[in-house]
Amino acid sequence: MLALFLAWIASILIGKQVLEIEMSYPFFEYLFVYIFTIFATTSVYYLNLRGEWKNPPVSFMKAI
């Protein structure tokens, strides 16, 4: 999240100071991409951990 914020600040500074253009902010597109990224990450974690939940805890502890 910090990297996204810093990139946004850099984009504003470069746009206004260097290129002298006014920025427009497509908030709905940003929101859509953010929600999709959260959903995709959560889905991948769930699919990977689903197989681990089927194993009994004893076999998990032996693997460690």
N, CA, C and O atoms as a MOPAC input file, in Angstrom:
PM7 MOZYME 1SCF
protein

 N      0.82900 1    -1.18700 1     0.00000 1
 C      0.00000 1     0.00000 1     0.00000 1
 C      0.87800 1     1.25800 1     0.00000 1
 O      0.55500 1     2.26100 1    -0.63700 1
 N      1.99100 1     1.17700 1     0.72800 1
 C      2.91100 1     2.31300 1     0.75700 1
 C      3.50200 1     2.57100 1    -0.62700 1
 O      3.63400 1     3.72200 1    -1.04300 1
 N      3.85500 1     1.50400 1    -1.33700 1
 C      4.41700 1     1.66000 1    -2.68200 1
 C      3.39900 1     2.30600 1    -3.62200 1
 O      3.75600 1     3.15400 1    -4.44000 1
 N      2.14700 1     1.90700 1    -3.50600 1
 C      1.10000 1     2.50700 1    -4.34000 1
 C      0.95100 1     3.99500 1    -4.03500 1
 O      0.80900 1     4.81100 1    -4.94500 1
 N      0.98400 1     4.33600 1    -2.76800 1
 C      0.86800 1     5.73600 1    -2.35400 1
 C      2.04900 1     6.55800 1    -2.87000 1
 O      1.85700 1     7.66200 1    -3.37800 1
 N      3.26900 1     6.02900 1    -2.74400 1
 C      4.44900 1     6.74900 1    -3.21600 1
 C      4.44900 1     6.90800 1    -4.73500 1
 O      4.85300 1     7.95000 1    -5.25200 1
 N      3.99800 1     5.87800 1    -5.44900 1
 C      3.90900 1     5.97300 1    -6.90800 1
 C      2.87400 1     7.01800 1    -7.31300 1
 O      3.06800 1     7.74000 1    -8.29100 1
 N      1.78800 1     7.09900 1    -6.57000 1
 C      0.74900 1     8.09000 1    -6.85100 1
 C      1.29200 1     9.50600 1    -6.64100 1
 O      1.04300 1    10.39700 1    -7.45300 1
 N      2.03400 1     9.70900 1    -5.54600 1
 C      2.63700 1    11.01700 1    -5.26800 1
 C      3.63900 1    11.38100 1    -6.36500 1
 O      3.65500 1    12.51800 1    -6.83700 1
 N      4.47200 1    10.42200 1    -6.77000 1
 C      5.44800 1    10.67800 1    -7.83500 1
 C      4.74600 1    11.03300 1    -9.14000 1
 O      5.19800 1    11.91500 1    -9.87000 1
 N      3.66000 1    10.35800 1    -9.43300 1
 C      2.90700 1    10.64200 1   -10.65300 1
 C      2.34300 1    12.05800 1   -10.62700 1
 O      2.36900 1    12.75400 1   -11.64200 1
 N      1.84300 1    12.47900 1    -9.49500 1
 C      1.30800 1    13.83800 1    -9.36600 1
 C      2.41900 1    14.87000 1    -9.55100 1
 O      2.25500 1    15.84300 1   -10.28600 1
 N      3.55100 1    14.65000 1    -8.87600 1
 C      4.64900 1    15.61400 1    -8.97800 1
 C      5.20300 1    15.70400 1   -10.39200 1
 O      5.44800 1    16.80200 1   -10.89300 1
 N      5.40000 1    14.56700 1   -11.03600 1
 C      5.91800 1    14.58200 1   -12.40700 1
 C      4.90600 1    15.22700 1   -13.34700 1
 O      5.28000 1    16.00000 1   -14.22900 1
 N      3.63800 1    14.91400 1   -13.16300 1
 C      2.61100 1    15.48100 1   -14.02800 1
 C      2.51000 1    16.98700 1   -13.91200 1
 O      2.40000 1    17.68200 1   -14.92200 1
 N      2.54600 1    17.49900 1   -12.69100 1
 C      2.37100 1    18.94400 1   -12.49800 1
 C      3.66100 1    19.72300 1   -12.72300 1
 O      3.64200 1    20.76200 1   -13.38400 1
 N      4.77600 1    19.24500 1   -12.18800 1
 C      6.02000 1    20.00500 1   -12.23800 1
 C      6.76500 1    19.85200 1   -13.55700 1
 O      7.28400 1    20.83100 1   -14.09400 1
 N      6.82200 1    18.63600 1   -14.08100 1
 C      7.62900 1    18.38000 1   -15.27700 1
 C      6.80100 1    18.52500 1   -16.54400 1
 O      7.16500 1    19.27600 1   -17.44900 1
 N      5.69500 1    17.81100 1   -16.60500 1
 C      4.90000 1    17.79700 1   -17.83200 1
 C      3.86300 1    18.91000 1   -17.90000 1
 O      3.32300 1    19.19900 1   -18.96800 1
 N      3.58300 1    19.53600 1   -16.75000 1
 C      2.61300 1    20.62900 1   -16.65100 1
 C      1.24500 1    20.23100 1   -17.19200 1
 O      0.63900 1    20.94800 1   -17.99000 1
 N      0.77700 1    19.07700 1   -16.74100 1
 C     -0.56600 1    18.62100 1   -17.11300 1
 C     -1.37400 1    18.40600 1   -15.84600 1
 O     -0.81900 1    18.14100 1   -14.78000 1
 N     -2.67000 1    18.52000 1   -15.96900 1
 C     -3.57800 1    18.28800 1   -14.83700 1
 C     -4.00700 1    16.82900 1   -14.85100 1
 O     -4.41600 1    16.29900 1   -15.88500 1
 N     -3.90900 1    16.19100 1   -13.70000 1
 C     -4.21500 1    14.76600 1   -13.60600 1
 C     -5.71700 1    14.55400 1   -13.40900 1
 O     -6.39000 1    15.36800 1   -12.77700 1
 N     -6.22700 1    13.46600 1   -13.94900 1
 C     -7.59400 1    13.03700 1   -13.66600 1
 C     -7.50500 1    11.70900 1   -12.93000 1
 O     -6.59900 1    10.91500 1   -13.18500 1
 N     -8.42900 1    11.46800 1   -12.03000 1
 C     -8.37100 1    10.28800 1   -11.17900 1
 C     -9.58800 1     9.40400 1   -11.42400 1
 O    -10.69000 1     9.74200 1   -10.99300 1
 N     -9.40600 1     8.28000 1   -12.10800 1
 C    -10.52500 1     7.35400 1   -12.33800 1
 C    -10.73100 1     6.46800 1   -11.10200 1
 O    -10.27800 1     5.32400 1   -11.07000 1
 N    -11.41900 1     7.00600 1   -10.08700 1
 C    -11.54200 1     6.31300 1    -8.81300 1
 C    -12.24800 1     4.96800 1    -8.94200 1
 O    -11.89200 1     4.02100 1    -8.24100 1
 N    -13.23800 1     4.86500 1    -9.81900 1
 C    -13.94500 1     3.59400 1    -9.96100 1
 C    -13.03400 1     2.51500 1   -10.53000 1
 O    -13.12300 1     1.35400 1   -10.13200 1
 N    -12.16100 1     2.88800 1   -11.45500 1
 C    -11.21300 1     1.92400 1   -12.00000 1
 C    -10.20300 1     1.50400 1   -10.93600 1
 O     -9.86100 1     0.32700 1   -10.82800 1
 N     -9.72500 1     2.47300 1   -10.14800 1
 C     -8.80300 1     2.14500 1    -9.05700 1
 C     -9.46600 1     1.20100 1    -8.06500 1
 O     -8.85900 1     0.22200 1    -7.63100 1
 N    -10.70200 1     1.49300 1    -7.70800 1
 C    -11.42900 1     0.65900 1    -6.75600 1
 C    -11.64400 1    -0.74000 1    -7.30900 1
 O    -11.49100 1    -1.72100 1    -6.58100 1
 N    -11.99500 1    -0.84700 1    -8.58000 1
 C    -12.20500 1    -2.14900 1    -9.20500 1
 C    -10.92000 1    -2.97700 1    -9.19300 1
 O    -10.94600 1    -4.15900 1    -8.85000 1
 N     -9.80600 1    -2.36700 1    -9.56200 1
 C     -8.52400 1    -3.08400 1    -9.57800 1
 C     -8.12700 1    -3.49100 1    -8.16700 1
 O     -7.62300 1    -4.59700 1    -7.97000 1
 N     -8.34100 1    -2.62800 1    -7.18300 1
 C     -7.99800 1    -2.94200 1    -5.79800 1
 C     -8.82000 1    -4.12300 1    -5.28600 1
 O     -8.26900 1    -5.05100 1    -4.69300 1
 N    -10.12300 1    -4.09300 1    -5.51100 1
 C    -10.98900 1    -5.18400 1    -5.05000 1
 C    -10.65200 1    -6.47900 1    -5.77800 1
 O    -10.62300 1    -7.54200 1    -5.15800 1
 N    -10.39500 1    -6.40900 1    -7.08400 1
 C    -10.02600 1    -7.60200 1    -7.83900 1
 C     -8.71500 1    -8.19300 1    -7.32300 1
 O     -8.59000 1    -9.41300 1    -7.21500 1
 N     -7.74100 1    -7.34500 1    -7.00300 1
 C     -6.45800 1    -7.83000 1    -6.49000 1
 C     -6.63400 1    -8.51200 1    -5.14200 1
 O     -6.05400 1    -9.57300 1    -4.90800 1
 N     -7.42000 1    -7.92600 1    -4.25600 1
 C     -7.67600 1    -8.53600 1    -2.95100 1
 C     -8.38700 1    -9.86900 1    -3.13000 1
 O     -8.02700 1   -10.85200 1    -2.48100 1
 N     -9.38900 1    -9.91900 1    -3.99800 1
 C    -10.12800 1   -11.15400 1    -4.24000 1
 C     -9.22400 1   -12.22900 1    -4.83200 1
 O     -9.28400 1   -13.38300 1    -4.40700 1
 N     -8.39200 1   -11.87400 1    -5.80000 1
 C     -7.50400 1   -12.85200 1    -6.43800 1
 C     -6.48400 1   -13.39200 1    -5.44300 1
 O     -6.22400 1   -14.59400 1    -5.41800 1
 N     -5.90900 1   -12.52800 1    -4.63200 1
 C     -4.92700 1   -12.96600 1    -3.63700 1
 C     -5.56700 1   -13.88400 1    -2.60900 1
 O     -4.99800 1   -14.91900 1    -2.26500 1
 N     -6.73500 1   -13.52000 1    -2.11900 1
 C     -7.43700 1   -14.34900 1    -1.14200 1
 C     -7.81300 1   -15.69500 1    -1.74200 1
 O     -7.70500 1   -16.72100 1    -1.06900 1
 N     -8.24800 1   -15.70800 1    -2.98200 1
 C     -8.61900 1   -16.96500 1    -3.64100 1
 C     -7.42100 1   -17.88900 1    -3.79400 1
 O     -7.53200 1   -19.09100 1    -3.55200 1
 N     -6.28400 1   -17.34800 1    -4.19000 1
 C     -5.08500 1   -18.17700 1    -4.35800 1
 C     -4.64000 1   -18.74400 1    -3.01900 1
 O     -4.28700 1   -19.92100 1    -2.94100 1
 N     -4.64600 1   -17.94100 1    -1.96700 1
 C     -4.29000 1   -18.44600 1    -0.64200 1
 C     -5.25000 1   -19.54700 1    -0.20400 1
 O     -4.82300 1   -20.57300 1     0.32600 1
 N     -6.53800 1   -19.33600 1    -0.42500 1
 C     -7.52600 1   -20.34400 1    -0.03300 1
 C     -7.30800 1   -21.64600 1    -0.79300 1
 O     -7.33500 1   -22.72200 1    -0.19500 1
 N     -7.09400 1   -21.56100 1    -2.10000 1
 C     -6.89900 1   -22.77500 1    -2.89700 1
 C     -5.63300 1   -23.52300 1    -2.48400 1
 O     -5.61200 1   -24.75300 1    -2.49400 1
 N     -4.59200 1   -22.80000 1    -2.12600 1
 C     -3.36000 1   -23.45600 1    -1.69200 1
 C     -3.49200 1   -24.06500 1    -0.30500 1
 O     -2.93700 1   -25.13300 1    -0.04600 1
 N     -4.21200 1   -23.41100 1     0.58300 1
 C     -4.33500 1   -23.91100 1     1.95000 1
 C     -5.41500 1   -24.96900 1     2.09600 1
 O     -5.43800 1   -25.69400 1     3.09100 1
 N     -6.30700 1   -25.06900 1     1.12200 1
 C     -7.39100 1   -26.04600 1     1.20600 1
 C     -6.84600 1   -27.46100 1     1.33100 1
 O     -7.38900 1   -28.26300 1     2.09100 1
 N     -5.79000 1   -27.78000 1     0.60400 1
 C     -5.17200 1   -29.10100 1     0.69900 1
 C     -4.51000 1   -29.32400 1     2.04900 1
 O     -4.48500 1   -30.44900 1     2.54800 1
 N     -3.97900 1   -28.27600 1     2.64100 1
 C     -3.33400 1   -28.41200 1     3.95300 1
 C     -4.36400 1   -28.67000 1     5.04900 1
 O     -4.06500 1   -29.36300 1     6.02100 1
 N     -5.55700 1   -28.13000 1     4.91000 1
 C     -6.57600 1   -28.31500 1     5.93900 1
 C     -7.09000 1   -29.74600 1     5.97800 1
 O     -7.59900 1   -30.19400 1     7.00600 1
 N     -6.96400 1   -30.47100 1     4.86500 1
 C     -7.43200 1   -31.85500 1     4.82800 1
 C     -6.49700 1   -32.78600 1     5.58600 1
 O     -6.92600 1   -33.83900 1     6.05700 1
 N     -5.23400 1   -32.41700 1     5.71300 1
 C     -4.26900 1   -33.25800 1     6.42200 1
 C     -4.46900 1   -33.13000 1     7.93000 1
 O     -4.79400 1   -32.05100 1     8.42600 1
 N     -4.27400 1   -34.22400 1     8.65400 1
 C     -4.36300 1   -34.12300 1    10.11600 1
 C     -3.18100 1   -33.31700 1    10.66900 1
 O     -2.11400 1   -33.27900 1    10.05500 1
 N     -3.36800 1   -32.68500 1    11.80600 1
 C     -2.30000 1   -31.85100 1    12.37800 1
 C     -1.02200 1   -32.63000 1    12.68500 1
 O      0.07200 1   -32.06600 1    12.64500 1
 N     -1.15300 1   -33.92100 1    12.99000 1
 C      0.03000 1   -34.71900 1    13.33400 1
 C      0.96800 1   -34.81200 1    12.13100 1
 O      2.18200 1   -34.67600 1    12.28800 1
 N      0.43300 1   -35.03800 1    10.94800 1
 C      1.28800 1   -35.13100 1     9.76300 1
 C      1.92800 1   -33.78200 1     9.43600 1
 O      3.04600 1   -33.72900 1     8.92300 1
 N      1.22300 1   -32.70500 1     9.73100 1
 C      1.80700 1   -31.38000 1     9.52100 1
 C      2.98300 1   -31.15300 1    10.46300 1
 O      4.01500 1   -30.61700 1    10.05800 1
 N      2.82600 1   -31.56000 1    11.71600 1
 C      3.90000 1   -31.37600 1    12.68700 1
 C      5.10500 1   -32.25600 1    12.35700 1
 O      6.24300 1   -31.85500 1    12.59900 1
 N      4.87100 1   -33.44300 1    11.81100 1
 C      5.98000 1   -34.31400 1    11.42300 1
 C      6.74700 1   -33.71500 1    10.25200 1
 O      7.96100 1   -33.89800 1    10.15300 1
 N      6.06600 1   -33.00800 1     9.37100 1
 C      6.72600 1   -32.40500 1     8.21700 1
 C      7.64900 1   -31.26600 1     8.63200 1
 O      8.62400 1   -30.96400 1     7.94400 1
 N      7.33900 1   -30.64600 1     9.74500 1
 C      8.18000 1   -29.54000 1    10.22200 1
 C      9.39800 1   -30.12200 1    10.87900 1
 O     10.25400 1   -29.38000 1    11.36000 1

